[in-house]
Amino acid sequence: MFPFPPFAGDHINVTPSARQGPSDSVQGRFNLAHHSAAGGLVADVAGEVTCLTVVGNAAQVTGVITQGEQTGQAVAITVVDNGEIDAAGVDLSFFPAPHPIAPCQVVAPYMPIDSGNFTAHD
């Protein structure tokens, strides 16, 4: 659930899936779906993962939006696997104002996960 105005109470579905292969190559995709507190779909984007870092129980993923609004924009996602009470943070290069996102940028995990369960392992 999104904790900050103007989206407080909204739900963000965060779905990163990535693997690091030989020679540090990365394969994966992500999906972000934003639903208003009333249940309506605000935004739904998906894209390709370009960087993956896993340290302990935290994973950082960055990528580029390839489907939905804002195609070509960068995204940074951090997920923290705390057993059953996980957390996530998302940074969008176009929100709230345009800004750069570095490869494998860390985002503070500001959203508690109210359903689902992340698994991060190296």
N, C-alpha and C positions, 0 to 999 in steps of 0.2 A: 504494500500500500504506500502510495506517495505521501510523504509527511509534510511537504511545504506548500504554502499558498503559491499560486492560485489553484494548485491541483491537489490540495490536501484531501485525502479520502479516495482519490482515484486509484485504480489498480493498474500496475504495469506488469505485463507478462514478459519475463526476461528468459530467453532460451538460447544460451550459447552452447555450441557443440564443436569441439576442436581437438585435434590430435597433432602432436609433433612427430614428424617422420625422420628419416635419415637426413643427415646434413642439415639439421634444424629446419627442414621444410615444414610448413604448417598447412593442414587441410581442415576446413570446417566452415560452418555457417552460423549465423545468429538470426534471431527474430525478436523484435520488440513490438508488443501490442499495448497500446494505452487505452484504457477504458475509463470513462468518467464514473464518478460515484453513482450516478443514476443508471449506469450500465451501457451507455452508448459508446461506440467505437470512436475514439478521437484520432488515433493514428496507428498504422500497422506497417512496419518496415522490416526488410530482411536483407541480408548481405553476406559477403564473403569475409572470412577471418583472414587477417594478414599477419598477425603476430599473436603468440601465446607464450605466457610465462606462468609457471606454477611454482610457488614457494610454500612449503608446508601445506596448510589447509586453504590457501588463497590462490585464485587463478585470475590473471589479467588477460583480457582478450581485446584486441583492437581490430577494426575492420572497416569496410567501405559498404555503404548502402547500395544495393543493386536492384531492389524492388520496393515500390511504394514511393511516397513523397520523399523529396530531398535526395534523390539518386546521386551518387558520387560523393556524398558527404561522409565524414569519418565518425566513428563511434568507438568509445572506450567502455568496457564493461569489466567490473571486478566482482567476483563472487567469492564468498567465504563459507566454507563447509564447516559448520559448527555442530554437526550431528543433525538433530531434528530442528534446530532453530538457526537457520542460515540467514545470510544478509547479502545484499547486492548494492552496487553503485553503478550508475550509468552517466556518461558524459556524451553529449551530442555536439558536434563541431558547429552547429548552426543555432544552438539554443543555450542561453537566452539571447546571445549575440554571437556573431561569427568569431571563432577562435580556433587556433591550431590544436591538434591532438597528436601527441608523440607516439611512436611505436611502443606497444605494450604499456601505455600510460596507466598508472595506478589511479583508481577513483575510490575515495572513501566510501565504504559500504554504509550508505545512509538509509537504505530501505530494508526493514525486516521482511522476511519471506513468510507470507501467511498461508501458502499452500505449496506443495512440491518439496523437492529436496535436491540440492546440488551435491555433486561429488567431484572433489578436486584431488588429484593425486599425480605424483610425478614418477 
